[in-house]
Amino acid sequence: MYSFSFEYPYLFLLLIPFILCFIYCKAKESSYFMPHLNLLNQSTKKSTILINLLKYLTVILAITALASPIKIKNAQFINSDGIDIVLNLDTSDSMKQRGFNKFDLQQNRFDVVKELASDFIDKRTNDNIALVVFGNSALIASTLSFDKNAQKEILNYLDIGIVGPRTALIDSLASSVKILKNSKALSKVIILLSDGEDTSSQIPFNIALKLLKKYNIKVYTIAIQSQNRYVLNKIAKETNGKYFNANSKEDLQNVYKQINELEKSKLKKNKVVLKEYYYFYPLFIATIILILLIYLRNKE
């Protein structure tokens, strides 16, 4: 939900001294006595009304700009003891296989994964989330962010084969470590999902494990109808995580639910508000009116 407001609404109180000054602080001018002033008075009356109106508009718009009109686009609560999570997803060619969802046999594995990963992102309202995908190599699709809508949009654009048809599973762990190694969060988690054996990594398995342990990163591994259980189970066990096997959409849904329950966030403490500023518009109009006002006064 978007809401419109002012950052400094109390600045509208400046209108009070302006109105009082307009009423009581009249400028003294020299008087000239001339006959037949009726025509002159009639011609200047309209001009005076216009000039006074422009004065009011200029001041009101200038104060409106100072009050800083904003549209609040989103508000999120962030924990000081939050969890940083990397969703590490397999986009190799084997993810094209269908039949994973018994209610829609034409839906491929990766489409199911995107749907359930998106639901998981929605549930992690207080956590930083990043996205990594892997095929022939690993790709950081998104660094850590609290903007869940942006993360889901990026996830929606990802597709099978985006980084090649093979499986660089171990390399993807190294990429995830790059994201998390400088994190200040008390809990750092990788959720690694794959449906096949590693066929393309350049980084040795033992090196990846050492990096995960060095930076105290926990890995939850998910095997999608895969025989690659030994490696995934070892990664989870060595990092104090947990190994899961999912043979259907319902299984995977249950896995994400379990991980969500295992990794509970702390109480909400800090609030981050995403704002869109609009002070430029009243300021621009006030400047144009001021220029017009100066022109009219000089013309007199």
C-alpha positions in Angstrom: 0.0 0.0 0.0 1.3 3.5 -0.9 0.6 6.4 1.4 1.1 10.2 0.8 2.4 12.4 3.6 4.9 15.1 4.5 8.2 14.6 6.3 8.1 18.0 8.0 4.4 19.0 8.3 5.1 21.5 11.1 6.7 23.8 8.6 3.2 24.7 7.4 3.1 26.8 10.6 5.2 29.3 8.7 2.0 30.3 6.8 0.7 32.0 10.0 3.4 34.7 10.2 3.1 35.2 6.5 -0.6 35.8 6.6 -0.3 38.1 9.6 2.5 40.1 7.9 0.4 40.3 4.7 -2.5 41.8 6.7 -0.6 44.1 9.1 2.8 44.9 7.6 1.7 47.2 4.8 4.5 49.0 2.9 4.3 52.8 3.1 4.4 54.5 -0.3 4.5 58.2 -1.4 1.1 59.8 -2.1 0.3 61.8 -5.2 -2.9 63.7 -5.7 -4.2 63.6 -9.2 -7.6 64.3 -10.7 -9.7 61.7 -12.4 -8.1 58.6 -10.8 -11.2 56.4 -11.3 -9.9 54.9 -14.6 -6.4 54.3 -13.1 -7.8 52.6 -10.0 -10.0 50.3 -12.1 -7.0 49.3 -14.3 -4.7 48.6 -11.4 -7.3 46.7 -9.2 -7.2 43.5 -11.3 -3.4 43.7 -11.5 -3.1 44.0 -7.7 -5.4 41.0 -7.1 -3.3 38.9 -9.5 0.0 39.9 -7.9 -1.4 39.2 -4.4 -2.6 35.8 -5.6 0.8 35.0 -7.1 2.5 36.0 -3.9 0.3 33.6 -1.9 0.9 30.8 -4.3 4.7 31.3 -4.3 4.9 31.2 -0.5 2.5 28.3 -0.1 4.3 26.2 -2.8 7.7 27.0 -1.3 6.6 26.0 2.2 5.0 22.8 0.7 8.4 22.0 -0.9 10.2 22.6 2.5 7.6 20.3 4.2 8.9 17.6 1.8 6.0 15.7 0.3 6.7 12.0 0.1 5.0 8.8 -1.0 5.7 5.9 1.4 6.2 2.9 -0.9 7.0 0.2 1.6 7.9 -0.3 5.3 9.9 -3.2 6.5 11.0 -4.3 10.0 14.6 -5.4 10.3 16.2 -7.3 13.2 19.5 -6.3 14.7 19.9 -10.0 15.2 18.5 -11.0 11.8 19.3 -13.9 9.4 21.1 -13.5 6.1 20.0 -16.2 3.6 21.3 -17.1 0.2 18.9 -19.1 -2.0 21.2 -21.2 -4.2 19.3 -22.7 -7.1 20.2 -25.2 -9.8 19.3 -24.0 -13.4 21.0 -26.8 -15.3 19.2 -28.6 -18.2 18.0 -31.4 -16.0 15.6 -29.0 -14.3 13.6 -29.1 -17.5 12.1 -32.4 -16.5 8.4 -32.5 -16.0 6.1 -34.5 -13.7 7.4 -33.0 -10.4 3.9 -31.5 -9.8 1.3 -34.2 -10.0 -1.5 -31.6 -10.4 0.2 -30.1 -13.4 2.4 -32.6 -15.2 3.5 -30.1 -17.8 5.2 -27.9 -15.2 8.9 -28.4 -15.1 11.0 -28.7 -12.0 12.5 -25.2 -12.1 9.0 -23.5 -12.4 7.9 -25.3 -9.3 11.1 -24.3 -7.5 10.6 -20.6 -8.5 7.0 -20.7 -7.2 7.9 -22.2 -3.8 11.0 -20.1 -3.4 8.9 -17.0 -4.0 6.5 -18.1 -1.3 9.5 -18.7 1.0 10.8 -15.1 0.4 7.4 -13.7 1.3 7.6 -15.5 4.7 11.1 -14.2 5.5 9.9 -10.6 6.0 12.6 -9.6 8.5 15.6 -11.2 6.7 18.2 -10.2 4.2 18.0 -12.5 1.1 20.3 -13.1 -1.9 20.0 -15.2 -5.0 22.6 -17.4 -6.6 22.0 -19.7 -9.6 24.4 -22.3 -11.2 24.8 -24.2 -14.5 28.3 -24.4 -16.2 29.3 -21.7 -13.6 27.8 -19.8 -10.7 26.0 -16.5 -11.1 25.1 -14.1 -8.3 21.6 -13.0 -9.4 21.1 -10.7 -6.5 23.2 -9.6 -3.5 21.6 -9.4 0.0 18.5 -7.3 0.1 15.5 -6.6 2.3 13.4 -5.7 -0.8 11.3 -8.8 -1.2 9.4 -7.5 -4.2 12.6 -6.9 -6.1 14.0 -10.3 -5.2 10.8 -12.1 -6.4 10.9 -10.1 -9.6 14.6 -11.1 -10.2 13.6 -14.7 -9.4 10.8 -14.6 -11.9 13.3 -13.6 -14.7 15.6 -16.5 -14.0 15.3 -19.6 -16.3 16.8 -22.9 -17.1 20.2 -22.7 -18.9 20.8 -19.1 -17.9 24.4 -20.0 -17.1 24.7 -23.2 -19.1 23.4 -26.7 -19.1 25.8 -28.4 -16.7 26.0 -28.3 -12.9 28.7 -26.2 -11.0 27.3 -27.0 -7.6 30.5 -26.5 -5.5 31.4 -23.3 -7.4 27.9 -22.0 -6.4 28.8 -22.5 -2.7 31.9 -20.4 -3.1 29.8 -17.6 -4.7 27.4 -17.8 -1.8 30.3 -17.5 0.6 31.4 -14.3 -1.2 28.0 -12.8 -0.4 27.9 -13.9 3.3 31.6 -13.7 4.4 31.3 -10.0 5.4 27.8 -10.3 6.8 27.3 -9.0 10.4 24.3 -11.2 10.9 24.4 -13.6 13.8 23.0 -16.4 11.6 24.2 -17.0 8.0 22.4 -19.6 5.9 22.6 -21.1 2.4 19.7 -23.1 1.0 21.2 -25.2 -1.7 18.8 -26.9 -4.1 20.0 -29.3 -6.9 18.7 -32.2 -8.9 22.1 -33.7 -10.1 25.7 -34.3 -9.5 28.4 -31.7 -9.9 29.8 -31.8 -13.4 31.4 -28.4 -13.9 32.9 -26.9 -10.8 36.5 -25.6 -10.7 36.8 -25.3 -6.9 37.6 -28.4 -4.9 35.0 -29.7 -2.6 37.3 -29.6 0.5 38.1 -25.9 -0.2 34.4 -25.0 -0.3 33.8 -26.8 3.0 36.7 -25.0 4.6 35.3 -21.6 3.5 31.8 -22.5 4.9 33.3 -23.5 8.2 35.6 -20.5 8.3 32.8 -18.0 8.0 30.4 -20.1 10.2 27.8 -20.5 7.4 25.1 -23.2 7.8 23.9 -25.0 4.7 20.5 -26.6 4.2 20.7 -28.9 1.1 17.7 -30.1 -0.9 18.0 -32.9 -3.4 15.3 -32.8 -6.2 14.6 -36.4 -7.3 18.4 -36.8 -7.2 20.9 -39.6 -6.5 23.5 -37.0 -5.5 22.7 -37.6 -1.8 26.2 -38.3 -0.5 27.7 -34.9 -1.4 24.6 -32.9 -0.3 24.3 -34.8 2.9 28.0 -34.2 3.7 27.7 -30.5 3.1 24.7 -30.2 5.4 26.3 -32.3 8.1 29.7 -30.6 8.0 28.1 -27.1 8.4 25.5 -28.0 11.1 22.7 -27.7 8.5 20.3 -30.4 7.4 19.8 -32.5 4.3 16.4 -32.9 2.6 15.1 -35.0 -0.3 12.1 -33.9 -2.3 10.4 -36.1 -4.9 7.4 -33.9 -5.5 6.1 -30.4 -5.2 4.4 -31.3 -1.9 7.7 -32.6 -0.6 9.5 -29.4 -1.5 6.7 -27.3 -0.1 7.2 -29.2 3.2 11.0 -28.8 3.1 10.7 -25.0 2.8 8.2 -25.0 5.6 10.6 -27.0 7.9 13.5 -24.7 7.1 11.3 -21.7 7.8 10.5 -23.1 11.2 14.1 -24.1 11.9 15.4 -20.6 11.1 13.3 -18.2 13.3 14.0 -14.5 13.2 14.2 -12.4 16.4 11.7 -9.8 17.4 11.3 -6.8 15.1 13.5 -3.9 16.2 14.3 -1.4 13.4 12.1 -0.1 10.7 13.2 0.7 7.2 10.9 2.9 5.2 11.2 3.2 1.4 10.2 6.7 0.3 9.7 8.6 -3.0 10.3 12.3 -2.8 8.1 15.0 -4.6 9.5 18.3 -3.2 10.8 19.2 -6.7 7.4 19.7 -8.2 6.1 22.5 -5.8 9.5 24.0 -5.8 9.7 24.2 -9.6 6.2 25.7 -9.8 7.0 28.2 -7.1 10.1 29.3 -9.0 8.1 29.8 -12.3 5.4 31.8 -10.4 8.1 33.9 -8.7 9.7 34.8 -12.1 6.2 35.8 -13.4 5.6 37.9 -10.3 8.9 39.8 -10.7 8.1 40.4 -14.4 4.6 41.8 -13.5 6.0 44.1 -10.8 8.7 45.4 -13.0 6.1 46.0 -15.7 4.2 48.3 -13.4 
